Each structure stands twice: as C-alpha cells, then as structure tokens.
C-alpha cells in the first residue's frame, strides 16, 4: 500500500535544501513510500541488496536497506546501476541549484551542455572564474561525484534513453550521445551498466513509439506544469515560417551543426505521463543531446515549483498568483540571437507588431528549407531564423524597421560576431547585463529580457518595466512617479526578497496585468 504524500507545506520545506544537498532523510523516506512525483529528480534511492538506484516514483516493492543520493552521478559513483523499470534517465533535473550565478551552477550548466567533451577540466574552471582544484572540491562536496563522472553519467543515461525509446542504430546512438567512437561508447556502457548496449535493446520496452523511424523522446518534468500556458505564450509570439503552434503542439525548423537548414522538431504532451514528447525530424548525425538540453531550457522542464513558491509566496502580492498558476514556467527560446532580435524589434511596440517585424526578418533574410525537407515538413515551416552574419550589414528599411532599430540590430549582430556579447552560460547575470548594455540601442530592459528568455536566468528582472511597476502597487513610504505606479528603484528594492527567482515573479505579474498597458505593452 502506498503511503500518504507529504503536505504542500512539507514539500516546500524539504524541496529547498542547500545547493546539491539532499532533502532531509525523513522527507526522502516519506516521498519514496508515497511515490511522490514532486520529488522526482530531487533524490535517488539506492537499494543495497540489488546495487540498483531508482527514482522516488519507482513502482518496485519497497526495500528495507537503502541510501539516498542527490543525483544520479553520485549514485553511480558509489557503484549503483540505474533501474530498468523506473528509468532514472527520465527524471527531471533540479534547477534549484543548477541555474544562477554560483560557480557550481554555471559549471554544471557547461557540463550539461557537453563542455567536457572537448575541453580539459582546467579550461572549464577558468570559464567559471575559479581554480581547477576548487572546482573539484565543489563537485566532491556538493555533488558527490567528480566533474567527469557527472559528464559521463549524463551521456550514458541519454544513450540509455535512446536505446530504449528509438530504433536509432547503436553507432548513431553513440554519436548522438556525445561519444567520439562506437568502441569508446561500448566500453563505457559495459563498464557502467554491466551489459552491452545491444543487450538493452533486447529487453522489453514499455513505451516505444509507433513510428520507429522518427526518434521520439520523453522529456520529463516535475508537476505542476502548465503546458497550455507555454503554448499560449508561443502562439502569441509565433514566427510564421520558422514556427508553427497549434492547440496541442509546438513545431519549428532546426539547423544542422554547420548552420545549414536540416529539418524540424515537434513538441507536445506525452499522454499519461508528467512529460513532453519530442519528435525529432533531422538527418542522421544531427546533434540530438544539445538539442534536448535546449528544449529542456526552452520549456523550463527542470524547474522546481516548490522551491520557487517557497520564496515568492511570502510576498502578499505574489502569493495569490502562485495559488492560481502553480505550474507557470519561464518560457525560453530556442536560439539566443532570435530572442535578442525579438527583444530589439519589440521595443516600445506591441507584441503583435514585434512578431510582424521578426517574421519579415526571418522570411527576408533567413535560409529556406531545402525543397525535399520542406515537402514533408508541417505546413507553414519554410525558413530558418537569420544568423548574425545575415543581418550584420543588411538593409532593413524595406521591411519597415525604423532606422534606430535597424542600427541596433546591426550592432547586435556585429557584437555577436566580434565576441563583444554572447550567450555564454558561464557568465553571471551582472556580467551579461553589462556587456549587452554596452551595445548601442540596448538598455537594461532588453538586457534582462535576453537573460530571461535566451539564458533562462531565474533572477533576471527588468525593474524599469512599466507593466511591472503598475502591477506592484506602491506602499506607503515608497518612491512614486505617480499614483498607481512605483519607480524602478522601489520595485528593485522590493524584488530583493524574491531572489533568486525574480524572473518567475516578473512572469506572474505580467500574466496578471489586466488590461494590457495599451499599444506599448512589452510583456513577453
């Protein structure tokens, strides 16, 4: 019999440990016995007798002697293998301590992006601004595994998912998972899981797609999750030709590693599971692991809603909004440059007008899908979004962009090409804002908007946003510009209590703002 689940208050208290730390053991025990989906990915249960580790939601019978680990890499470093029944590779991550400005969070983001596949650990440490020895110590203390072990576990678990859910040849699985050769992949898989990759294929699979020719992957999340709100956001900002959004799914064109148009993807809800479904239509050899990382960030699948609510619900303005929309997530973007362009063309115009200009840019300067790809792609997908090189010297007058915005778009494109700005995840929020506001035409609002949507930074917060200033009623003693609206300084001061989740506070306030602030509404 499954034990009763923890109360919401208990979950909030247990789901917000220090970075990388386990929830309290009593909470882990209660969550395991109740199979509480809210703890999925926050810890793993290692069974001593079988030497197997499981998710909290595993349907296997309860074991008496277990240990708890904060992450899969720590469990594997201790000699445990992933359960073939609950499949730890399907668990969502924990963004509570994997996002933000802390050195460990930035290092983990780089590791998740595959940085250790092509750089030594010393170079990764340099990119996050600490020494290699200190980085090793942080991983040992907070993660319980070395950086390369975290990197290896991530690749192997992803390969395990591809083997279980797709019909991709084993060689293609190896390459898509970031291994340089089939032999290296076979050796690593055998050493970690005590079976060859082909042996996993012989085991019964519980959820393989009907269309085995199209790689279809499950992207898990921790409930509650408001996918309808994500789709509504995407529909309001859709770029015809680049994206198609209907009532149940999101689709877009994708480029290959060389920037050439190569195919498309579609994301919808996975029936009967706390997961989204990715259908990947791209040539063999396309970079699937980085694409999945992008999609997880884009749809904010690793957010911990209880950790966010534990901070924001203490504010009387935000508490009722969190109760109404507990599953609201931060909508990201597929491509950083695309988000930056949308932010620039959206300055001081409505969302609809900004989408119109961005669509003209895409269709006027973006690469067309090849005829053979376009003929089988969903109706409406025809172009990639233009690259910085395509816009660096483009004449944008013909599509109706004002001279000032055209100058800013060209400046942004050149700055990206020159390295003056980037979307590097190892930079702190303050560093990113400083770099972006140095570009002519880019102010703090645009810089924070780019950080929110292109980098999924949870603490980005455009305090000079007029809608936010109107949404937060000024209290006695605060600096006011006029009745009903607080100043940027007062708003920023109040938002200090919302750290490190100020971006989520902004999203809730934007969604709550009714009616929109006229034609100049800049809500994302």
C-alpha positions as CSV (number, residue, x, y, z in Angstrom):
1,X,0.0,0.0,0.0
2,X,1.4,3.4,-1.0
3,X,1.9,5.8,2.0
4,X,0.2,9.2,2.0
5,X,2.0,12.0,0.3
6,X,3.7,14.9,2.1
7,X,1.6,18.1,2.5
8,X,2.4,21.0,0.2
9,X,4.0,22.9,3.2
10,X,6.2,19.9,4.0
11,X,7.2,19.6,0.3
12,X,8.2,23.2,0.2
13,X,10.3,22.9,3.3
14,X,12.0,19.7,2.1
15,X,12.5,20.7,-1.6
16,X,14.7,23.7,-0.9
17,X,17.9,22.3,0.6
18,X,21.3,23.9,0.1
19,X,22.8,23.6,-3.4
20,X,23.3,20.0,-4.2
21,X,22.2,18.7,-0.8
22,X,19.7,16.0,-0.2
23,X,16.3,16.8,1.2
24,X,16.0,15.6,4.8
25,X,16.2,11.8,5.1
26,X,12.7,11.7,6.7
27,X,11.3,13.6,3.7
28,X,13.1,11.2,1.3
29,X,11.7,8.2,3.1
30,X,8.1,9.7,3.1
31,X,8.4,10.7,-0.6
32,X,9.7,7.3,-1.6
33,X,7.0,5.4,0.2
34,X,4.2,7.6,-1.2
35,X,5.9,7.7,-4.7
36,X,5.6,11.5,-4.6
37,X,6.1,12.9,-8.1
38,X,7.0,16.3,-6.7
39,X,10.3,14.8,-5.5
40,X,11.2,13.1,-8.8
41,X,14.8,14.1,-9.7
42,X,15.4,15.7,-6.3
43,X,16.9,12.5,-5.0
44,X,17.5,8.9,-5.9
45,X,17.1,5.7,-3.8
46,X,20.0,3.2,-3.9
47,X,19.0,-0.3,-2.9
48,X,21.8,-2.1,-1.1
49,X,20.7,-5.7,-2.0
50,X,20.5,-5.2,-5.7
51,X,23.0,-2.4,-6.2
52,X,20.4,-0.5,-8.2
53,X,19.3,3.1,-7.8
54,X,15.7,4.3,-8.5
55,X,13.6,7.4,-8.8
56,X,11.2,8.2,-5.9
57,X,8.3,7.2,-8.1
58,X,9.6,3.7,-8.9
59,X,6.8,1.1,-8.7
60,X,9.2,-1.6,-7.4
61,X,8.4,-3.0,-4.0
62,X,9.9,-1.1,-1.1
63,X,13.3,-2.2,0.1
64,X,14.5,-2.2,3.7
65,X,18.1,-1.2,3.3
66,X,18.6,1.9,1.1
67,X,20.7,5.0,0.8
68,X,19.7,8.3,-0.7
69,X,21.7,10.3,-3.2
70,X,21.1,13.8,-4.5
71,X,21.8,12.9,-8.1
72,X,22.4,10.1,-10.5
73,X,26.1,10.7,-10.8
74,X,26.7,10.3,-7.1
75,X,24.7,7.1,-7.1
76,X,26.7,5.7,-9.9
77,X,30.0,6.9,-8.4
78,X,29.0,4.8,-5.3
79,X,28.7,1.7,-7.5
80,X,24.9,1.6,-8.2
81,X,23.3,1.0,-11.6
82,X,20.2,2.6,-13.0
83,X,16.9,0.8,-12.6
84,X,15.5,-0.6,-15.8
85,X,11.9,-0.2,-14.5
86,X,11.6,3.4,-13.4
87,X,14.5,4.6,-15.7
88,X,16.4,7.3,-13.9
89,X,17.2,8.9,-17.3
90,X,13.6,10.1,-17.4
91,X,13.7,12.1,-14.2
92,X,13.8,15.9,-14.5
93,X,16.8,17.8,-13.3
94,X,16.8,20.1,-10.3
95,X,17.2,23.7,-11.5
96,X,17.2,24.9,-7.8
97,X,21.0,24.6,-7.8
98,X,21.8,24.2,-11.4
99,X,20.9,27.7,-12.5
100,X,22.1,31.1,-11.5
101,X,25.3,32.9,-10.7
102,X,27.0,30.4,-8.3
103,X,30.2,28.9,-9.7
104,X,28.9,25.4,-9.3
105,X,25.6,26.2,-11.1
106,X,27.5,27.7,-14.0
107,X,29.9,24.8,-14.2
108,X,27.1,22.3,-14.1
109,X,25.3,24.1,-17.0
110,X,28.5,23.9,-19.0
111,X,28.9,20.2,-18.2
112,X,25.2,19.6,-19.2
113,X,26.0,21.3,-22.5
114,X,28.8,18.8,-23.1
115,X,31.7,21.2,-22.4
116,X,34.0,18.4,-21.0
117,X,33.7,16.5,-24.3
118,X,36.1,19.0,-25.9
119,X,37.9,20.8,-23.2
120,X,40.0,19.9,-20.2
121,X,38.7,20.5,-16.7
122,X,41.2,23.3,-16.1
123,X,39.6,25.2,-19.1
124,X,36.1,24.7,-17.7
125,X,37.3,26.0,-14.3
126,X,38.7,29.1,-15.9
127,X,35.5,29.8,-17.7
128,X,33.6,29.9,-14.4
129,X,36.4,32.0,-12.8
130,X,37.8,29.6,-10.2
131,X,40.7,27.2,-10.0
132,X,40.6,23.6,-11.1
133,X,41.3,22.3,-7.5
134,X,38.5,24.4,-6.1
135,X,36.1,23.2,-8.8
136,X,36.9,19.6,-8.0
137,X,36.3,20.3,-4.3
138,X,32.9,21.9,-5.1
139,X,31.8,18.8,-7.1
140,X,33.0,16.4,-4.4
141,X,31.3,18.4,-1.6
142,X,28.1,19.3,-3.3
143,X,27.6,16.7,-6.0
144,X,29.3,13.7,-4.5
145,X,31.0,12.9,-7.9
146,X,33.8,14.3,-9.9
147,X,33.1,16.6,-12.9
148,X,34.0,13.9,-15.5
149,X,31.7,11.4,-13.7
150,X,28.8,13.8,-13.9
151,X,29.6,14.3,-17.6
152,X,29.9,10.5,-18.2
153,X,26.7,9.7,-16.3
154,X,24.7,12.3,-18.3
155,X,25.9,10.9,-21.7
156,X,25.3,7.3,-20.7
157,X,21.8,7.9,-19.3
158,X,20.9,9.8,-22.5
159,X,22.2,6.9,-24.6
160,X,20.2,4.5,-22.5
161,X,17.1,6.5,-23.3
162,X,17.8,6.5,-27.0
163,X,18.3,2.7,-26.9
164,X,15.0,2.2,-25.0
165,X,12.8,4.6,-26.9
166,X,14.1,4.8,-30.5
167,X,15.3,2.5,-33.3
168,X,18.4,4.5,-33.9
169,X,21.4,2.3,-34.8
170,X,23.8,1.8,-31.9
171,X,26.5,3.8,-33.8
172,X,24.2,6.7,-34.2
173,X,23.2,6.5,-30.5
174,X,26.8,6.7,-29.6
175,X,27.4,9.8,-31.7
176,X,24.2,11.5,-30.6
177,X,25.2,11.0,-27.0
178,X,28.5,12.7,-27.4
179,X,30.9,9.7,-27.8
180,X,33.6,10.0,-30.3
181,X,33.6,6.4,-31.3
182,X,31.5,3.3,-31.1
183,X,34.2,1.4,-29.3
184,X,34.5,4.0,-26.6
185,X,30.8,4.0,-26.1
186,X,30.5,0.2,-25.9
187,X,33.4,0.1,-23.3
188,X,31.8,2.9,-21.2
189,X,28.3,1.4,-21.3
190,X,29.6,-2.1,-20.4
191,X,31.7,-0.8,-17.5
192,X,28.9,1.3,-16.0
193,X,25.9,-1.0,-16.6
194,X,27.4,-4.5,-16.9
195,X,25.7,-5.1,-20.2
196,X,26.3,-4.2,-23.8
197,X,24.1,-1.6,-25.5
198,X,22.6,-4.2,-27.8
199,X,21.5,-6.2,-24.8
200,X,19.4,-3.4,-23.5
201,X,17.6,-3.4,-26.9
202,X,16.6,-7.0,-26.3
203,X,14.8,-6.1,-23.1
204,X,11.0,-5.3,-23.4
205,X,10.4,-1.6,-23.7
206,X,7.3,-0.1,-22.1
207,X,6.9,3.0,-24.3
208,X,8.4,2.8,-27.8
209,X,6.7,4.9,-30.4
210,X,4.6,3.5,-33.2
211,X,6.7,5.3,-35.8
212,X,10.1,3.8,-35.1
213,X,11.7,5.8,-38.0
214,X,11.2,9.1,-36.1
215,X,13.2,9.4,-32.9
216,X,10.7,10.2,-30.2
217,X,11.8,11.0,-26.7
218,X,10.1,11.6,-23.4
219,X,11.2,14.8,-21.7
220,X,10.1,14.6,-18.0
221,X,9.1,17.4,-15.7
222,X,8.2,17.8,-12.1
223,X,4.5,18.8,-11.7
224,X,2.6,21.0,-11.6
225,X,3.4,22.1,-15.1
226,X,1.2,24.4,-17.2
227,X,1.9,23.3,-20.8
228,X,-1.2,25.1,-22.1
229,X,0.3,28.4,-20.8
230,X,3.5,27.6,-22.6
231,X,1.7,27.0,-25.9
232,X,-0.4,30.2,-25.4
233,X,2.8,32.2,-25.0
234,X,4.3,30.6,-28.1
235,X,1.1,31.3,-30.1
236,X,1.2,34.9,-29.1
237,X,4.8,35.2,-30.3
238,X,4.9,32.7,-33.2
239,X,7.1,33.5,-36.2
240,X,5.3,32.1,-39.3
241,X,7.8,30.2,-41.5
242,X,10.1,29.4,-38.5
243,X,7.5,28.1,-36.1
244,X,4.0,26.5,-36.1
245,X,1.9,26.4,-32.9
246,X,-1.4,24.8,-32.7
247,X,-3.7,23.9,-29.8
248,X,-1.6,20.9,-28.7
249,X,1.9,21.3,-30.0
250,X,4.9,23.4,-30.9
251,X,7.0,22.9,-34.1
252,X,10.0,24.7,-35.5
253,X,12.7,24.5,-38.1
254,X,16.2,23.5,-37.0
255,X,19.7,23.9,-38.4
256,X,22.5,21.4,-38.5
257,X,25.8,21.9,-36.8
258,X,27.1,23.8,-39.8
259,X,24.1,26.2,-39.7
260,X,22.5,24.7,-42.8
261,X,18.8,24.1,-42.7
262,X,18.3,20.4,-41.9
263,X,14.9,19.6,-40.5
264,X,12.3,20.3,-37.8
265,X,11.1,19.2,-34.5
266,X,7.7,19.0,-32.8
267,X,6.9,19.0,-29.1
268,X,3.6,18.1,-27.5
269,X,2.3,16.4,-24.2
270,X,3.2,12.8,-23.6
271,X,-0.1,11.1,-22.9
272,X,-0.5,9.8,-19.3
273,X,2.9,11.0,-18.1
274,X,4.5,14.0,-16.5
275,X,6.5,14.6,-19.6
276,X,6.6,16.3,-23.0
277,X,7.1,14.3,-26.2
278,X,9.8,15.3,-28.7
279,X,9.6,14.1,-32.3
280,X,13.0,14.8,-33.9
281,X,12.9,15.0,-37.8
282,X,16.5,15.6,-38.7
283,X,19.2,13.8,-40.7
284,X,21.3,11.1,-39.1
285,X,24.2,12.6,-37.1
286,X,22.3,15.8,-36.1
287,X,23.3,16.9,-32.6
288,X,20.5,15.5,-30.5
289,X,21.9,15.8,-27.0
290,X,22.5,19.6,-27.2
291,X,19.0,19.9,-28.8
292,X,17.4,18.1,-25.8
293,X,19.3,20.4,-23.4
294,X,18.0,23.4,-25.4
295,X,14.4,22.2,-25.3
296,X,14.6,21.4,-21.5
297,X,15.7,25.0,-21.0
298,X,13.2,26.4,-23.5
299,X,10.2,24.7,-21.8
300,X,11.7,25.1,-18.3
301,X,11.3,21.4,-17.7
302,X,13.8,21.2,-14.7
303,X,12.2,23.9,-12.6
304,X,11.3,23.1,-9.0
305,X,8.0,24.8,-8.4
306,X,8.0,24.2,-4.7
307,X,11.4,25.8,-4.3
308,X,10.2,28.8,-6.3
309,X,6.9,29.1,-4.3
310,X,8.8,28.8,-1.0
311,X,10.4,32.1,-1.7
312,X,7.8,34.0,-3.7
313,X,4.7,33.1,-1.7
314,X,6.0,35.2,1.2
315,X,5.0,38.3,-0.7
316,X,1.3,39.1,-0.4
317,X,1.2,40.4,-4.0
318,X,2.6,37.2,-5.4
319,X,1.1,34.5,-3.1
320,X,-2.4,34.5,-4.7
321,X,-0.9,34.4,-8.2
322,X,1.1,31.3,-7.3
323,X,-2.0,29.6,-6.0
324,X,-3.9,30.4,-9.2
325,X,-1.0,29.3,-11.6
326,X,1.3,26.9,-9.6
327,X,2.6,25.4,-12.9
328,X,3.6,28.6,-14.6
329,X,7.1,28.2,-16.0
330,X,9.6,30.6,-17.6
331,X,9.2,30.4,-21.4
332,X,12.6,30.4,-23.0
333,X,13.8,30.5,-26.6
334,X,15.4,28.0,-29.0
335,X,18.1,30.4,-30.2
336,X,19.7,33.3,-28.3
337,X,20.1,35.6,-31.4
338,X,16.5,35.0,-32.3
339,X,15.4,36.2,-28.8
340,X,17.7,39.2,-28.9
341,X,16.3,40.3,-32.3
342,X,12.7,39.9,-31.0
343,X,13.6,42.0,-27.9
344,X,15.0,44.8,-30.1
345,X,12.1,44.9,-32.6
346,X,9.7,44.7,-29.6
347,X,11.0,47.9,-28.0
348,X,8.0,50.3,-27.5
349,X,5.7,48.4,-29.8
350,X,3.0,45.8,-29.2
351,X,3.8,42.0,-29.1
352,X,1.8,41.6,-32.4
353,X,3.8,44.3,-34.1
354,X,7.1,42.9,-32.9
355,X,6.1,39.4,-34.3
356,X,5.3,41.0,-37.6
357,X,8.7,42.6,-37.9
358,X,10.5,39.4,-36.7
359,X,8.6,37.4,-39.3
360,X,9.6,39.8,-42.1
361,X,13.2,39.4,-41.0
362,X,13.0,35.6,-41.0
363,X,11.4,35.4,-44.4
364,X,13.6,38.1,-45.9
365,X,17.0,37.1,-44.6
366,X,16.6,33.5,-43.2
367,X,17.7,30.5,-45.2
368,X,14.9,28.5,-46.8
369,X,14.4,24.8,-46.0
370,X,15.6,22.6,-48.9
371,X,12.8,21.5,-51.2
372,X,12.9,17.9,-50.2
373,X,12.7,18.8,-46.5
374,X,10.0,21.4,-47.0
375,X,7.9,18.9,-48.9
376,X,7.5,16.7,-45.9
377,X,7.6,19.3,-43.1
378,X,4.5,20.6,-41.4
379,X,2.6,23.2,-43.4
380,X,3.9,26.6,-42.5
381,X,7.6,25.7,-41.8
382,X,9.8,27.2,-44.5
383,X,12.7,29.1,-43.1
384,X,15.4,29.3,-40.5
385,X,15.8,32.4,-38.5
386,X,18.6,34.6,-39.9
387,X,22.1,34.4,-38.5
388,X,24.1,37.4,-37.2
389,X,26.1,37.3,-40.3
390,X,23.0,37.7,-42.4
391,X,21.9,40.8,-40.6
392,X,25.3,42.5,-39.8
393,X,25.1,44.6,-43.0
394,X,21.5,44.1,-44.1
395,X,19.4,46.8,-45.5
396,X,16.3,46.6,-43.2
397,X,14.4,49.6,-44.5
398,X,12.3,47.6,-46.9
399,X,10.7,45.6,-44.1
400,X,9.6,48.6,-42.2
401,X,12.1,48.6,-39.4
402,X,12.9,52.1,-38.2
403,X,16.4,53.4,-38.7
404,X,17.2,53.3,-35.0
405,X,16.1,49.7,-34.6
406,X,17.9,48.7,-37.8
407,X,21.1,50.3,-36.4
408,X,20.6,48.4,-33.1
409,X,20.0,45.1,-34.9
410,X,23.2,45.5,-37.0
411,X,25.1,46.5,-33.8
412,X,23.9,43.4,-32.0
413,X,24.8,41.2,-35.0
414,X,28.3,42.7,-35.2
415,X,28.9,42.4,-31.5
416,X,28.0,38.7,-31.6
417,X,30.3,38.1,-34.5
418,X,33.1,40.1,-32.8
419,X,32.6,38.4,-29.4
420,X,31.6,41.6,-27.6
421,X,28.4,39.9,-26.4
422,X,27.4,36.2,-26.3
423,X,25.0,33.8,-24.7
424,X,27.7,32.0,-22.7
425,X,26.1,30.3,-19.7
426,X,29.2,30.7,-17.6
427,X,28.7,34.4,-17.3
428,X,27.0,36.0,-14.3
429,X,23.8,38.0,-14.8
430,X,25.6,41.2,-13.9
431,X,28.3,40.5,-16.5
432,X,25.8,39.7,-19.2
433,X,23.8,42.9,-18.5
434,X,27.0,45.0,-18.5
435,X,28.1,43.5,-21.8
436,X,24.7,43.8,-23.5
437,X,24.0,47.4,-22.4
438,X,27.4,48.4,-23.9
439,X,25.8,47.7,-27.3
440,X,24.3,50.9,-28.8
441,X,20.5,50.7,-28.5
442,X,20.4,48.0,-25.8
443,X,19.2,49.2,-22.4
444,X,18.6,47.3,-19.1
445,X,15.1,46.2,-20.0
446,X,16.3,44.5,-23.2
447,X,19.4,43.0,-21.5
448,X,17.3,41.4,-18.7
449,X,14.7,40.2,-21.2
450,X,17.5,38.5,-23.2
451,X,18.8,36.9,-19.9
452,X,15.4,35.7,-19.0
453,X,14.5,34.1,-22.3
454,X,17.8,33.3,-24.1
455,X,19.7,32.1,-21.0
456,X,16.8,31.1,-18.7
457,X,18.3,33.0,-15.9
458,X,15.9,32.7,-13.0
459,X,16.9,36.0,-11.4
460,X,16.8,38.3,-14.4
461,X,14.4,41.2,-13.6
462,X,13.7,44.3,-15.7
463,X,12.8,46.7,-12.9
464,X,12.2,49.6,-15.3
465,X,9.3,47.7,-17.0
466,X,6.2,49.9,-16.9
467,X,3.8,47.0,-16.6
468,X,5.7,45.6,-13.6
469,X,5.7,49.0,-12.0
470,X,2.0,49.2,-12.5
471,X,1.4,45.6,-11.3
472,X,3.1,46.2,-7.9
473,X,1.2,48.8,-6.1
474,X,3.5,51.2,-4.2
475,X,3.2,51.1,-0.4
476,X,3.4,53.9,2.0
477,X,6.9,55.5,2.0
478,X,7.9,54.1,-1.4
479,X,9.1,56.5,-4.1
480,X,6.3,57.0,-6.7
481,X,6.3,58.6,-10.1
482,X,2.5,58.9,-10.0
483,X,-0.4,57.3,-8.3
484,X,-0.7,53.5,-9.1
485,X,2.9,53.1,-10.3
486,X,6.0,52.6,-8.3
487,X,9.5,53.6,-9.5
488,X,12.2,51.3,-10.8
489,X,14.2,51.9,-7.7
490,X,11.4,51.0,-5.4
491,X,10.4,47.9,-7.4
492,X,14.0,46.7,-7.4
493,X,14.2,47.1,-3.7
494,X,11.0,45.1,-3.1
495,X,12.2,42.4,-5.5
496,X,15.3,41.8,-3.4
497,X,13.1,39.4,-1.3
498,X,12.3,37.5,-4.5
499,X,15.9,36.4,-5.2
500,X,16.9,34.1,-6.8
501,X,13.6,33.7,-8.6
502,X,12.8,37.3,-9.7
503,X,12.2,36.2,-13.3
504,X,9.3,34.0,-12.1
505,X,7.9,36.9,-10.1
506,X,8.0,39.1,-13.3
507,X,6.3,36.4,-15.3
508,X,3.5,36.0,-12.7
509,X,3.0,39.8,-12.6
510,X,3.0,40.1,-16.4
511,X,0.4,37.4,-16.7
512,X,-1.8,39.0,-14.1
513,X,-1.6,42.5,-15.6
514,X,-5.1,43.3,-16.9
515,X,-5.8,45.1,-19.1
516,X,-2.6,45.4,-21.2
517,X,-0.8,48.7,-20.9
518,X,-2.0,49.9,-24.3
519,X,-0.1,49.5,-27.6
520,X,3.3,49.8,-25.9
521,X,2.7,46.6,-23.8
522,X,6.1,44.9,-23.7
523,X,5.1,41.9,-21.6
524,X,6.8,38.8,-23.0
